[in-house]
Every structure is written in C-alpha cells, then in structure tokens.
C-alpha cells in the first residue's frame, strides 16, 4: 500500500465518520424492527447516509492532488449526508416524546468534550487504523453500548453535529488553499502556457507590442479571421496584445 494514496486514514473527520457509521449500523440493528420499520427503508436510509459520509471523505481526499474542486464537492456531500442522518436521530427522539439534549446540559458537554486520539501508525495502515477507530468508538460506549435507544440517539446526534462542523472547517480550509494555489486544471493551464511561451522564445517569436512578453501562435475561433493563425501575448488574458502573422 502506498501511504500517500491513503492520507484520509490520518484525518480526524474520517475517523469520526467511521465511528458514526459503526454506531449507526449497531443502532439500526438493535432498535429498528418489523414493527417500527416494516419495510426496512429507515434501516437502509440511515446506514447508507452514514456510509456516504465516510466514503465521500475518503474519495474526496484521494482526489486532493488532482482536483481540489472535486475534493470540496465530495466533502460537502459527506456533510450533507451527515445532516440527513442527524435529522433521523432528531426524529427518533421526537417520535419518543423527547427533545435532544440542550447544549448547556451535562450530558451534551460530556459527549462533546471527548477528544479523539491522534493516529500514531506509520505502516500496516489498514490494520492499525482499524484498531484506532475501534478504540475511539469505545470512548462513547457509556452512551452507545446500553439498551437505551434515546441515550444512543442523543449521543449520535451530538457526534453528527460535531462532525458537520469539522467538515465545514475542512471545506473552508480547502477553499482558502484553492484561492491561493488554484486547482489541477489551473495548474495544467499554467504549465501549458509556460511551455508554449518557452517554445515561442526558442522560435524567435516577436515581443508583445503592449507588454513586451514573448508571443505565441493562436488560431482565431470566430469572426472574419476564424481559422487563421495570429500572434497573441503569452500573458493572455492579463494582456490582450496581438500581431498579425506575415
């Protein structure tokens, strides 16, 4: 396994998403039944929403080096899936005549205050990261491990909302990176223009009459000169200098 292709194994968001996915699968297996979910649709929707969160975080991070835009979109899909799952847990509480824990309550503070351990693995990543996820999940066993569905639903609602906030900050960070560095497409364009500018210098291309940069040959795409070559400034679109080819 090439570690650089699995950077998400070290991400707290991915670890937390796996904790929520495992806990959701257990919740649905224990508390949904033929009476309250006769067609199994609630089971499917909740477990699929939980799976979508961890899967899209992983897929998005795997696209980090090739498409920041895709990474942000997939991370946002993970966030939206968690919002859907959080609403299911909220509905479960309301269905049983309870409001969720107040943010000022001791229960909320206890669950929300539990911090994830940082990963320490350097190799054997899938094995050690799995042990890490299970260890983080055990931190919430006091709320998730019993037979009280309302206690488990409250805990998972807190974790879903917490991860939604973590993903929102992650998306903001990715957007800042994109503003500074651009994405894969922008990088390819810059490389192509730099290559064409170097070719123009080697071919003794004329200098731009506006800014003095070397010019490159382009083909007009529209107008009366459509299909004809002309000299265009290598600094386009910042500079619009052109020359006819004689």
Secondary structure per residue as TSV (DSSP state, phi and psi in degrees):
chain	resnum	aa	ss	phi	psi
A	1	X	-	360.0	129.7
A	2	X	-	-87.5	115.4
A	3	X	G	-58.9	-35.5
A	4	X	G	-64.5	-19.6
A	5	X	G	-86.9	-2.4
A	6	X	G	-130.0	45.2
A	7	X	G	-63.7	-24.2
A	8	X	G	-65.9	-18.1
A	9	X	G	-61.8	-21.3
A	10	X	G	-99.1	1.5
A	11	X	-	-89.4	129.6
A	12	X	H	-60.0	-34.4
A	13	X	H	-64.1	-41.0
A	14	X	H	-69.1	-41.1
A	15	X	H	-61.6	-47.5
A	16	X	H	-63.5	-38.6
A	17	X	H	-61.3	-37.5
A	18	X	H	-70.1	-36.8
A	19	X	H	-59.9	-46.3
A	20	X	H	-65.4	-40.0
A	21	X	H	-63.1	-47.2
A	22	X	H	-62.3	-44.5
A	23	X	H	-65.9	-35.6
A	24	X	H	-68.1	-41.8
A	25	X	H	-60.7	-41.0
A	26	X	H	-67.2	-42.8
A	27	X	H	-58.1	-49.2
A	28	X	H	-65.8	-38.8
A	29	X	H	-66.7	-33.9
A	30	X	H	-88.5	-34.4
A	31	X	H	-113.7	-14.7
A	32	X	-	-95.0	137.0
A	33	X	-	-147.0	-174.4
A	34	X	T	-63.6	-27.1
A	35	X	T	-78.8	-46.6
A	36	X	T	-97.1	-7.4
A	37	X	-	-147.0	63.9
A	38	X	T	-60.8	-30.2
A	39	X	T	-97.6	-6.3
A	40	X	S	76.7	10.1
A	41	X	H	-70.5	-38.5
A	42	X	H	-63.2	-42.2
A	43	X	H	-57.1	-50.1
A	44	X	H	-62.5	-44.9
A	45	X	H	-66.2	-41.9
A	46	X	H	-70.2	-44.8
A	47	X	H	-69.1	-33.5
A	48	X	H	-71.5	-37.2
A	49	X	H	-64.0	-41.4
A	50	X	H	-65.3	-40.9
A	51	X	H	-65.2	-40.1
A	52	X	H	-58.5	-36.7
A	53	X	H	-62.9	-54.6
A	54	X	H	-67.6	-38.2
A	55	X	H	-66.3	-41.8
A	56	X	H	-74.8	-30.5
A	57	X	H	-63.4	-44.4
A	58	X	H	-65.1	-47.7
A	59	X	H	-65.0	-40.5
A	60	X	H	-61.8	-47.3
A	61	X	H	-63.8	-33.1
A	62	X	H	-65.5	-20.4
A	63	X	T	-95.6	7.8
A	64	X	T	-56.1	-42.3
A	65	X	T	-81.8	-14.0
A	66	X	T	-112.0	-26.9
A	67	X	-	-157.6	100.1
A	68	X	H	-64.9	-34.0
A	69	X	H	-61.1	-46.8
A	70	X	H	-64.0	-39.7
A	71	X	H	-60.0	-44.2
A	72	X	H	-65.5	-40.3
A	73	X	H	-64.6	-44.4
A	74	X	H	-68.7	-36.7
A	75	X	H	-64.2	-37.1
A	76	X	H	-70.3	-32.8
A	77	X	H	-62.4	-41.0
A	78	X	H	-61.0	-43.1
A	79	X	H	-62.1	-43.2
A	80	X	H	-65.7	-37.8
A	81	X	H	-63.8	-38.5
A	82	X	H	-67.3	-36.5
A	83	X	H	-62.6	-39.5
A	84	X	H	-63.6	-44.5
A	85	X	H	-65.6	-41.7
A	86	X	H	-59.2	-38.8
A	87	X	H	-65.5	-33.6
A	88	X	H	-65.4	-41.0
A	89	X	H	-69.3	-36.7
A	90	X	H	-61.9	-43.7
A	91	X	H	-62.7	-37.6
A	92	X	H	-60.8	-42.8
A	93	X	H	-65.5	-45.8
A	94	X	H	-63.8	-37.6
A	95	X	H	-60.5	-29.9
A	96	X	T	-99.0	16.8
A	97	X	T	75.6	23.4
A	98	X	-	-123.1	144.8
A	99	X	-	-89.5	153.7
A	100	X	-	-66.2	163.3
A	101	X	-	-54.9	142.0
A	102	X	-	-70.4	147.7
A	103	X	T	-64.2	-16.9
A	104	X	T	-94.6	-0.8
A	105	X	S	-78.7	157.5
A	106	X	H	-65.4	-37.4
A	107	X	H	-62.6	-46.3
A	108	X	H	-60.5	-46.3
A	109	X	H	-63.0	-37.0
A	110	X	H	-65.9	-46.0
A	111	X	H	-70.3	-47.2
A	112	X	H	-68.0	-22.5
A	113	X	T	-83.9	-9.6
A	114	X	-	-74.2	122.3
A	115	X	-	-97.8	144.7
A	116	X	-	-76.9	143.6
A	117	X	-	-73.3	148.1
A	118	X	-	-75.7	142.2
A	119	X	-	-67.0	142.8
A	120	X	-	-120.0	2.1
A	121	X	-	-77.9	147.2
A	122	X	-	-123.4	-23.5
A	123	X	S	-143.0	-178.4
A	124	X	S	47.6	47.7
A	125	X	H	-64.0	-45.7
A	126	X	H	-63.7	-39.2
A	127	X	H	-67.2	-51.4
A	128	X	H	-71.4	-34.4
A	129	X	H	-69.2	-32.5
A	130	X	H	-65.4	-42.6
A	131	X	H	-61.8	-38.0
A	132	X	H	-63.6	-45.2
A	133	X	H	-61.4	-45.2
A	134	X	H	-63.1	-37.0
A	135	X	H	-67.0	-38.2
A	136	X	H	-68.9	-37.2
A	137	X	H	-64.6	-36.7
A	138	X	H	-63.3	-21.5
A	139	X	T	-63.2	-21.6
A	140	X	T	-107.5	12.4
A	141	X	H	-60.8	-29.8
A	142	X	H	-60.1	-27.1
A	143	X	H	-103.7	-28.9
A	144	X	H	-96.9	-21.4
A	145	X	S	-88.0	-10.6
A	146	X	S	-89.4	-166.4
A	147	X	S	-100.8	9.3
A	148	X	-	-92.2	104.2
A	149	X	H	-66.7	-30.3
A	150	X	H	-71.6	-36.1
A	151	X	H	-64.9	-44.7
A	152	X	H	-65.3	-41.3
A	153	X	H	-64.4	-41.2
A	154	X	H	-62.0	-44.9
A	155	X	H	-61.5	-46.2
A	156	X	H	-69.1	-30.9
A	157	X	H	-65.1	-41.6
A	158	X	H	-62.1	-44.5
A	159	X	H	-66.2	-39.7
A	160	X	H	-61.9	-47.9
A	161	X	H	-64.3	-35.6
A	162	X	H	-64.6	-45.0
A	163	X	H	-69.0	-33.9
A	164	X	H	-57.9	-43.5
A	165	X	H	-66.1	-39.1
A	166	X	H	-62.1	-42.7
A	167	X	H	-69.4	-34.7
A	168	X	H	-62.4	-41.9
A	169	X	H	-66.9	-36.2
A	170	X	H	-64.4	-41.8
A	171	X	H	-65.1	-41.2
A	172	X	H	-61.5	-39.7
A	173	X	H	-65.5	-42.7
A	174	X	H	-62.9	-38.2
A	175	X	H	-65.8	-39.8
A	176	X	H	-62.5	-42.3
A	177	X	H	-61.5	-42.4
A	178	X	H	-63.8	-39.9
A	179	X	H	-62.6	-37.2
A	180	X	H	-80.4	-42.5
A	181	X	H	-110.4	-14.4
A	182	X	-	76.0	-175.7
A	183	X	-	-112.2	-169.2
A	184	X	H	-61.8	-42.6
A	185	X	H	-62.1	-44.6
A	186	X	H	-63.0	-37.3
A	187	X	H	-64.7	-41.9
A	188	X	H	-63.9	-41.3
A	189	X	H	-62.3	-43.6
A	190	X	H	-63.0	-41.9
A	191	X	H	-64.1	-42.6
A	192	X	H	-64.0	-44.5
A	193	X	H	-66.3	-37.8
A	194	X	H	-64.0	-40.1
A	195	X	H	-65.3	-43.2
A	196	X	H	-68.9	-34.7
A	197	X	H	-65.0	-39.9
A	198	X	H	-65.7	-40.4
A	199	X	H	-60.8	-40.2
A	200	X	H	-64.4	-40.7
A	201	X	H	-62.6	-40.4
A	202	X	H	-69.9	-27.4
A	203	X	T	-92.5	13.1
A	204	X	T	56.1	45.2
A	205	X	-	-66.6	152.3
A	206	X	-	-68.5	160.3
A	207	X	B	-84.0	149.7
A	208	X	-	-65.2	131.2
A	209	X	T	-69.8	-11.6
A	210	X	T	-97.3	-50.6
A	211	X	T	-118.3	-12.4
A	212	X	-	90.2	-2.1
A	213	X	-	-72.4	156.4
A	214	X	B	-63.7	149.3
A	215	X	E	-102.3	159.2
A	216	X	E	-128.0	155.2
A	217	X	E	-79.8	133.2
A	218	X	E	-129.8	168.0
A	219	X	E	-115.9	127.5
A	220	X	-	-65.1	135.0
A	221	X	-	-100.1	-14.4
A	222	X	S	-154.0	173.3
A	223	X	S	87.0	-173.8
A	224	X	T	-68.4	-19.7
A	225	X	T	-101.7	17.5
A	226	X	T	-54.4	130.1
A	227	X	T	91.6	-8.9
A	228	X	-	-95.9	147.5
A	229	X	E	-81.0	150.8
A	230	X	E	-151.9	161.5
A	231	X	E	-84.1	132.3
A	232	X	E	-129.4	145.1
A	233	X	E	-62.0	135.9
A	234	X	T	-68.5	-10.7
A	235	X	T	-90.9	6.4
A	236	X	T	-59.3	139.1
A	237	X	T	-94.0	0.3
A	238	X	T	-63.6	-35.8
A	239	X	-	-118.7	134.6
A	240	X	-	-105.5	18.8
A	241	X	-	-64.1	138.9
A	242	X	E	-138.9	159.7
A	243	X	E	-142.2	149.7
A	244	X	-	-75.6	150.0
A	245	X	-	-92.4	121.9
A	246	X	-	-107.9	360.0
